[in-house]
Amino acid sequence: MAIYEEVLAWSGRLPIWRQDALRRLCVHGSWSDQDLDELLDLAKQQHGVASGLEPAIEPAPFAEDHFPAEATDGALVTLTSLHTLNNVGRIPGDQVLEFAAQGLTIAYGGNGTGKSGYARVLKQACRARSPGAVYPNAYDPQFQQLTPSASLTFLVDDEPHEANWSGRRGHVAPAALRAIAVFDGDCARHYLQTREVATFQPVALTQLQQLASGLNQALRPRLQAEINTLAVNTAPFNVIPVDTEAGRALHPVSTRTDLDQVRRLANLSPDEMQELARLPQEIAEADPTSKATVLENAATRVDELVSAVEAANVVSDELLDAKHSAYLMLREAEIAERAAAALLQSEDPEQLLPGTGQGPWALLFSAAREFSTRAAYVANAFPVTGDGAQCLLCQQELSPVAKERLQRFDRFVRDSASATAQQARTRWQQIVGEVAQASASFTLSDTMATSLGRRVDTLPAGIRTFQEDLASRLRWLQRAVSGGQWDNRPAFRVVSPAPAIRQIANDLRAEAAAMRANLDAEALAAKRRRLRELQTRSVLSEHIESIALVVRNLVHKAKLESCLADVGNTRPITTFAGQLARRHVSDALAARMNQELERLDLYHIRAEISSTGDAGSTRLGIVLSGSQLDPHLVLSEAEQRMCALAYFFAELHQSGSTSGVVFDDPVSSLDHNHRTAVARRIVAESVVRQVIVFTHDAVFFGELTTLAQDAGAEPSVRSIAYRAEGPGYIDAGLPYDLRKHRERIAQHRLDQQQIAAVFNNPPGDAERLATRNAYDDLRVTIEVGIEETILNGTVVRFRDNISVGRLDGVKEVEASEFAEVQRLHDKCCRNVRAHSHAAGQQRAVTQPAELLQDIEAVNALFTAIRRRIG
């Protein structure tokens, strides 16, 4: 069974999205960014994630139409033409690129001529390891809306067929066309694996490897990044207690959370909202403990007010009467004191100073007593009247009269009237100080007034009246103390509110005590449980949308993680790829590749089977005898490309198919030795099958044509050129630069006719440029004529060897022929801009008639030489 048939039989075990991935890989050779987007979407759909694309795409399973060469069942397929190209770069749609059904077809074109456009269509329509892409005209404003397309004609066992190819996504070319193998630079790089550039394996194994590790590497980071962006933090929802109905419905927050039930609990009805607002008051009323505490605290604050009221009552009638009595006592004591002082005056033979024996004098005498006993005469009793005793004030020695007066004064002071007066003055001074510092105010807050008013509605007004009376009576007292006017004392308009306020405090404590005695614990607990449930549901309602988002994200995360596991489950693919590798990467394939390496002159390189353990990793490994480094570190880029070509030919041979093959610039980056080896191998292959070669390398073109001719076969040549209208124009036969002398003369005549048709006199820059280009080409024709006729093709441009076998045809040039060659060549040189002339020698533009004469002269010269040398 062919390898792709085994893949098809096995692919039914794959998830449908992987089958679609394998289909795209086989049809297009790789996945574009859009492919990866769609495959990721399909993989997510497989695990329950809704499609993120509009419209949603349906997976297409891998089928027989999607795999390459084996679909022809051994039939011989050859291309006959590629035509009707639309929106393929700038290639015109009326061009037809024809191919010889057998042997070698060479499509030659320089860089930028449109050659690659034709080759890219064949890579897409046929079979290539790296099909690449075909782009429309990049300069068209409608570039994004253009779809490339083309038509192909081909033979299947000599039966003609025609097919249309389209660059539209999902389009699959007829299976028969995939029997045509295509090799180019991109395909070569595809053979050389990334990690081990000197190993090779069948494309089916490479595709299985991509199906496993490639998809895993491309899709896993994108899935993981999407998972990481999902908000799945459930910690904020821990505010919902687990031991409530809402908590039991919610926790643990997971993919199994019943969002419908949670939403029902989060939705409080109007009655429940009213209940939530009412329950705290009911609980407060049903909870005597807390309310009793409130009442007791209120009683304490009332007690504080009572204390403030009592402290402020410094003007009660009792206190005012006591102060008035003290004033009267002072008056009476001072009257008695004055009477005693008068007696003291009368007893003294001399007239005493006025006021002697009264208040100020008594104070002065008391001060003298204290000075004597504490400082002057500490050890003696007052008054000291002995010898040498001095006056305590003037400190002169006391006379006998002074001594006797001092003793009499002492007796007077000790008398009861004076002592009583002194005590009364001392007490009065205290009262004066107290009254000056007295405060009869206290504070009644609005809150306290309101609270007291609920108990006794007249109490707040009575308290404020009492405050006013206290202030009025204090002001009266201060005036009475200072002025001695005790009449018209203000009366209290109300009695002190202190007893009434104290009674309220007592009532509050009594109520608190009564409440504590009436506790219904079971009913209170039930209300508290209900309130907690409602409060929890209210909190739940605040978080419900966030909870819903997290639950949705958790569900989505679970699906993505399931998809991630699916993407990473590559074992079935790697196991199957290993089985295929052991059957199809065989010793026979290795032996054939070694033959191909020798045919490409790579004798120092050998191929052996190797295995690294990766998906489909059994490969043909390159071996360099004696090398201490891995082959991919030693081989040049050109040698690695040659190894890729060897594997291409080996795989082609092992397939058993003899259908056509296409090479697009197979010798890019190769030197002349490798180029010759490749040309030789391609020509050899063209003997047994159709071979189509696209090339821009003139030397390689020459090698192919010469080797084909040496093998007795004439290659079919197509030239692809860039014209004034653009690229992609096809001519049958050799490219102009490689044409024979007679073909070039015919082209010169056509060019001369075109120049003559638009030639203006006097000639301008356009005429000068056209004429110079014509003489430039004519000079090349002279050189080609020399190569063909005189040198007999021994030395030819664009060929890196000399045809020694043609030396016997080289003829001697006669003097007249040499002179004519020299004349014509000199004239061409004088007309081309590659040769600069002195300003004085600037020539006039050659007329078209003279140009035609020179063309015919060149033709006549070499025709005569060929005729002469037979």
Secondary structure, 3 states (H helix, E strand, C coil): CCHHHHHHHHHCCCCHHHHHHHHHHHHHCCCCHHHHHHHHHHHHHHCCCCCCCCCCCCCCCCCHHHCCHHHHCCCCEEEEEEEEEECCECCCCCCEEECCCCCEEEEECCCCCCHHHHHHHHHHHCEECCCCCCCECCCCCCHHHCCCEEEEEEEECCEEEEEEEECCCCCCCCHHHHHCEEECHHHHHHHCCCCCCCEECCHHHHHHHHHHHHHHHHHHHHHHHHHHCCCCCCHHHHHCCCCCHHHHHHCCCCCCCCHHHHHHHHCCCHHHHHHHHHHHHHHHHHCHHHHHHHHHHHHHHHHHHHHHHHHHCCCCHHHHHHHHHHHHHHHHHHHHHHHHHHHHHHHCCCCCCCCCCCHHHHHHHHHHHHHHHHHHCCCCCCCCCCCCCECCCCCCECCHHHHHHHHHHHHHHHCHHHHHHHHHHHHHHHHHHHHHHCCCCCCCCHHHHHHHHHHCCCHHHHHHHHHHHHHHHHHHHHHHHHHCCCCCCCCCCCCCCHHHHHHHHHHHHHHHHHHHCCCCHHHHHHHHHHHHHHHHHHHHHHHHHHHHHHHHHHHHHHHHHHHHHHHHCCHHHHHHHHHHHHHHCCHHHHHHHHHHHHHCCCCCCEEEEECCCCCCCCEEEEECCCCCCCHHHHCCHHHHHHHHHHHHHHHHHHHCCCCCEEEECCCCCCCHHHHHHHHHHHHHHCCCCCEEEEECCHHHHHHHHHHHHHCCCCCEEEEEEEECCEEEEEEECCCHHHCCHHHHHHHHHHHHHHHHHHCCCCCCHHHHHHHHHHHHHHHHHHHHHHHHHHCCCCCCCCCCCCCHHHHHHCCCCCHHHHHHHHHHHHHHHHHCCCCCCCHHHCCCCCCHHHHHHHHHHHHHHHHHHHHHHC
